[in-house]
Amino acid sequence: MAFKILSCDGGGIRGLITAMLIQDLDTKFGIVASANGFAGTSTGGLLALGLANGVPIGDIVNVYLNEGSTVFTPNGWLLDDKHQERPLGASMTDLASGPGFFSCQYVNSGLKQIAQQLLGSALISSAKKFVAVNSARLWDGSGWAPCTISNGPGNTYRNITMVDAALATSAAPTYFPPHHVAGAGYDFGYFADGGVFANNPSMTAVTELLYQKVVPNLASIRMLSLGTGECPQGIPPAAIGDPLNWGVTSWLYPWSSGPNSVIPSMALLNLTLDATAELAAIQAKQILGTACERGNVGLSRAYPLDDWQHVNELVKATSNYMNTPAWQNVRNWVKQNWAQMETA
């Protein structure tokens, strides 16, 4: 019997796209109830944990639509301090959104509040279905290390709370602070966003399923992978200038720059997030073949992780995508490979 797993990418507020796509498929085919497991990274990790905890997908959609300002609670610097510390040419508007230049742009109290509303005090191990999220542990006794947090029977982190898992997978560098995971009898130290190595959790999910012997073999897996929107970003040759000048101020500059601002903000971080997501999508398709399907929304421009003010644009882009042949192909795949029922 096929093991059906739903894989959700990272992308901050763009998780609304993933949630809306899931809602569409759930309305038509009941994919949440018929799923055997959920995987996610960052905002996708929150989605996966919520679904594994039995939260209705409509409630999760509403969080993205209405709670962006809560999730992205500013760090609270004094405006005078901001004014004094801002780099030459940066406006106060520039400093009002992420990424943080001098410290984390946001506290995680708002994110924690939302996570507690969705997940309560549940442990990862209490989930009735398989769930896995990615995070980067900053110290494991010998150094930093990538980790997959799951309820697999042998997973090191299976008895931490779902809230801790959500905050660990979502601690985007420069946006949110590293999250400390500790409880009765354990202290795993601090964690950062799993998007630094697996913004698309497809391949880590496959590995965890096999390693924890949740599935008997690769052939038993059916995977639906959903993204958080794609807008081609890159650095045109004309924007490079002298390659020898590409140090920290180029790769990690927190605002768009270059001629006509064609160089993305935090170019290195965005390259890492986009490239790891695309690589995992390619690899999952290569090893799973027709047992894997991918859906993602084309966006007309880049939307930063914290751009909650423009959720209506994300809604429109996702609604338009749902009327395309590409999404109809995804629906057809779900109907043939996943759904146990179809509703009107």
N, C-alpha and C positions, 0 to 999 in steps of 0.2 A: 504493500500500500504506500502511496506517495506521501512524503512528509512535506507539507506546504509551509514555506516560510516567507514572510513579508519583510523586505529590507528597506530601511528608510535612511536616506542621506542626511548629512549635516547641512546647515545653511542659515541658522538663526531664525529671524522672523519669516524667512522663505519656507520654513516648515509648514506654513499655511498651504502652500502649493501641494505638498505631499499629503497633508490631511484632507484637502478637498478631493484629490484624486482617489484616496482611500474611500472617502464618503460616497463618491459616485459609484465605485465598484461595489461597495457594501450595500448600497440601495438596490442595485440591480442584481447582484449575485450573492450577497451575504458572505463576503470574503473574510470578515473578521471572525465570525463564529466558526467558519470552516478551516481557518488557519491552524496549523499545529505549532507555530512559533513566530516570534518577532525579533528583528535585529535592528539596531540603530546606532548612530553616532551623533553626538551633540544634540541638536534639536530633534533629530531622528531618534535619538536614544530616549528622550522624554516621550515622544510619540509611542515608541515600542513598549516602554514600561507602562504607560497609561493603558494601552490596549491589552497588555498582559494582565493588568490589574482590573480589567473589566470596565474601564471607563468608556462610555459611548463615544464614537468618533465625532458625533455632533458637538459634544461638550468640548472636545479638544479643538475642533475648528473654531468654536466661540472664544477659546482662550487666545488664539492667534489674532482673531478679529478685534477683540476688546481689551486685552490685557498687555499689549505691547509696552505701554508706559510703565506698567508695574514690573514686568520682567526686566526692562532696561532702566533701573533706578540709578540715577547719576551718583557718582562717587561723592559729590557734595563739596568739592573744592570751593573756597570763597572766590567770588568773581574777581576781587582785587588781586588775589594770588594768581588766578588764571591770566589776568591782564599783564601782570608783571613777568610771568614765566613763558608766555607764548612766544614761539619763534617769530623772527622777522617775516612779515607778510601774511601771517596767519590771523584770520579774523576771529572774533568771539563765536561766530556761527560755526567756524571750523572746529572749535574746541568743544562744541556742544554735543557732538556725537563721536562715536568711536572711530578708530582705535585710540586708546589712551597713549599719550606721548610721555607724560611724566609719571603716571601711575595708572592703575586699572581705571578704565572709563566708567565702569559701573560696579556697584556693590552687588552681592548676590542675594540680598535679603528678599527682594521682590521675586526673583526666580525661585528661591526656596519656598516662599509663600505659595506660589502656583504649584510647585512640585508636591507640597504637603496637601494641597486641596485635591490633587489628582491621585496621589499615591498613599496618603495617610501614613501609618507606621509600619506598613507591610515590609517584609524582608524579601530579597530577591528569591530566596528558596521557597517562599510561599506561593509563587506564581503557579497557576494550574497548567500553563503552557510554557514551552521553552522561550526564554528571553535572553538576549545577549546585547551588551553595549560596550563600546570601546572607550578607553581612557589611557592617558599617558601617566604612569606613576613616576614621580620625580625622584624617588629614592627607594630602592628595594633591598638595601643593605650593601650593594656594591656599585650602584649607579642608577640612572633613570632607565625605564623600560616600558615598552608598549604592553598593554594588558587588555584582555577581553573579560569583562565581568558578566557572568552568566549564572543560571541556576542549574547548570550541569552538575552531576553528582560529585565530580572531583574538582570543581572549580574553587580556587583559593578564596574567592570573594563572595561566595554564594550566600553567606549569612549576614552581609551588610544590608542596610535598609535600601529600599528602592529610591528614597529621597537622596541618600548619599550617592547612589549610582547615577542618578539624574544630574546632580550637581558636579560630579566628577567628570562625566562625559561631556558636560556643557561649559566647562571652565575655559572658554576661548582666550588664549593669551592676548594680553593688552586690553581685552574687553572686560573679562571677569577675573577675580582673583583665583589662584590655585585653591582647590577644595581639600580640606583635611578630612580624611575618612578614619574615624576611630570609634570604638564602642566597647562594650563589656568584654574584656579579654583580648582585645586586638587594637593595634594602632598601625595602619598601613601608610601613614604619612600623607603627603600632599599629591594631588592629581591635577592634570591639565587636560584640556579638550582632546578627545580621541581623533579629531579631524586632522591633527598634525601628522598622522600616519595612515588613517583609514576613514576618510570623510565619507566614502561609500563603504558600508560594512559588509558587503556581499561576501568577500573572500574570507574575512575573519569569521563570519557566521558559518560558512561551509566548513572551515577548519575546526571550529569549536564543536559543531554537530558530529563530525567524524571522530575527533579526539576524545570527546566525552561519551562516545558510543551511543549517542542519542538516536542516530540512524545507523543501519548496518553497512551502507555503502553509498557511494556517490550517486548511483543510478536511482536511489529512492528519493532524491531531493527534487522538489519543484520550487523555484524561486521567482517571486515577483519583486523587482527592484524599482523603487520610485525615487526620483530626484527632487531637488528643490529649485529647479529652474536652471537654465543654462544661457549665458550670454557670453559669446566668445570674447575673451580678454587676451591680451598679449602685449608685446612691446615691439612695435614696428622698427625695422632697421634704422630709419631716419631719427628715431627717438633715442637711440643708444648713444650717439655722439662718440666720445672717446671711451672705449670699453674699459680702459684702465681707471676711469673715474667711478666705476660702479662698485662703491663700497657701501657702508651702512646707510649713508644718506640717500642712496638711490634705492637699494633693495628694501629698506625698512622705513622709508619716508611715509608718514601717516596720512598724507593727502595726495590726491592726483597731481601729477606734475608733468613736466616736459612740454614740448610744443603742442598747444591746444589741449593740454592735460590728457594726453594719450597714455601716459604711464600710470597704471593703477596704483591706488594707495596701498601701502604695505605689500608691495609687489611679491616679495618672497613668500609671505603667508598665503596670499591669494593663489600664487602658483602652486604651492604645496596642496592647498585644499582642492583646487580644480584638477590637478594632475593625478593625485591619488584617487579621486572619485572616478575619473575617466579610466585609469588603469584597472581599477577593480571591476568596472563595468565590462571592459574588454576581456579580462581574465575569466570572469564568471561566465560570459557567453562562450568563451573558448572551451571551458571544461564541462559546462552543463548543456551546451548546445540549445536545442529547442525546449529543454526543460527550464530555461531561464528567459524571462521577458523583462524588458526595461521600458519605463515610461518617464518622460521628462518634458517640461514646458520650455519652449523657446521664449526668451525675454528680449525685449528691444533695447534694454540697457542693463547695466549692472546695478543690483540692489545690495547695499551693504547689509551685514548681518543684523544691524540694529535699526534698519529703516522701517520702523513700525508705522510711521506717519503715512506711508504710501501703500498700506495693505489693500486699499480698494483697487489699485493698479494691479496688484498680484491676483486679486479675485478676477478681474477682467481678463488678464492674460490666461489664467487657468481655465476660465469658462470658454474662452475662444479655442483653446487647445482641445477641449472636450468635444468640439465639433469637427475635428480634423480626422482624416483617414488614419493618421498615426495612432491616435487614441482609440479609434475603432478597432485597429489591429490588436491593441492591448486588451480591449474588452473581449474580442473574439478568442484570444489566447486564454484569458481567464475562464471564459465559458467552457472551453474545451479541456483545459488542464487543471482547473482549480475548483470551480463552483460545484456545490452539491445541490444548489437550488437556484432558481431564477425567479425574481419577482417582477411585477408589472413596472 
